[in-house]
Amino acid sequence: MHDAFTKLDCKLDYVYGQASQLVTQEVLEYMTYVGNLDETYIHSLPGAMHHLFLDMPEEFIFLIKRLPVSYTHLRAHETPEHRGFRRLL
């Protein structure tokens, strides 16, 4: 997994359930480091565990729909593919 994240050539948002037993503080710090993520791109869903859509479907959809708002920081010369297809974990 380490190699996959260090070789990404796209912007990345990291979405996780705040009550997840898998995403510990240590895992979150590692993902932030390896993905070179600013905290602007890290999103937690309070009350959700590991299966975000099953745990809190409406809140998950609301969160995902909010993500494109943060794309406005992209430079004008980036392609639409860079703007519209940010990867989520």
C-alpha positions as CSV (number, residue, x, y, z in Angstrom):
1,M,0.0,0.0,0.0
2,H,2.9,2.3,0.8
3,D,4.1,2.2,-2.8
4,A,0.7,2.8,-4.2
5,F,0.2,6.0,-2.2
6,T,3.7,7.4,-2.8
7,K,3.3,7.0,-6.6
8,L,-0.1,8.7,-7.0
9,D,-0.2,11.3,-9.7
10,C,-3.5,12.9,-8.8
11,K,-5.1,14.8,-5.9
12,L,-6.5,12.7,-3.1
13,D,-9.2,13.1,-0.5
14,Y,-9.1,10.7,2.4
15,V,-12.6,9.9,3.9
16,Y,-12.9,7.7,7.0
17,G,-15.4,6.8,9.7
18,Q,-14.5,8.6,12.9
19,A,-15.6,5.5,14.9
20,S,-13.6,3.1,12.8
21,Q,-11.5,0.6,14.7
22,L,-9.3,0.3,11.6
23,V,-8.4,3.9,11.2
24,T,-6.5,4.6,14.4
25,Q,-4.6,7.8,15.0
26,E,-1.5,6.0,13.9
27,V,-3.0,4.9,10.6
28,L,-4.4,8.4,10.0
29,E,-1.0,9.9,10.6
30,Y,0.6,7.4,8.3
31,M,-1.9,8.0,5.5
32,T,-1.4,11.7,5.8
33,Y,2.4,11.4,5.6
34,V,2.4,8.8,2.7
35,G,-0.3,10.6,0.7
36,N,1.3,14.0,1.4
37,L,-2.1,15.2,2.5
38,D,-3.0,18.5,3.8
39,E,-5.7,18.3,6.5
40,T,-8.0,20.1,4.1
41,Y,-8.3,16.8,2.2
42,I,-9.0,14.6,5.2
43,H,-12.6,14.1,6.1
44,S,-14.1,12.1,8.9
45,L,-17.7,11.1,9.2
46,P,-18.7,11.2,12.9
47,G,-20.6,8.2,14.1
48,A,-19.6,6.0,11.2
49,M,-17.3,3.0,11.5
50,H,-15.5,1.3,8.6
51,H,-18.4,0.9,6.1
52,L,-19.4,4.5,5.7
53,F,-22.2,4.1,3.2
54,L,-23.8,1.3,5.3
55,D,-23.3,3.0,8.6
56,M,-24.6,6.5,7.7
57,P,-25.8,6.5,4.0
58,E,-27.4,10.0,4.0
59,E,-24.5,11.7,5.8
60,F,-22.0,9.9,3.6
61,I,-23.7,11.2,0.4
62,F,-23.9,14.7,1.9
63,L,-20.1,14.5,2.6
64,I,-19.2,13.2,-0.8
65,K,-21.3,15.9,-2.6
66,R,-19.5,18.6,-0.6
67,L,-16.1,17.5,-1.8
68,P,-16.2,19.1,-5.3
69,V,-16.5,22.5,-3.6
70,S,-12.9,22.1,-2.5
71,Y,-11.7,21.6,-6.1
72,T,-11.8,25.3,-6.9
73,H,-8.2,25.6,-5.6
74,L,-7.0,23.8,-8.7
75,R,-5.0,25.8,-11.3
76,A,-6.8,26.8,-14.5
77,H,-4.4,24.8,-16.6
78,E,-5.3,21.4,-15.0
79,T,-7.5,19.2,-17.1
80,P,-11.1,18.4,-16.4
81,E,-10.0,14.8,-15.5
82,H,-7.9,16.3,-12.6
83,R,-10.9,18.3,-11.4
84,G,-13.7,15.8,-11.7
85,F,-12.1,12.5,-10.8
86,R,-10.4,12.9,-7.4
87,R,-9.8,9.5,-5.8
88,L,-11.4,8.6,-2.5
89,L,-10.4,5.8,-0.2
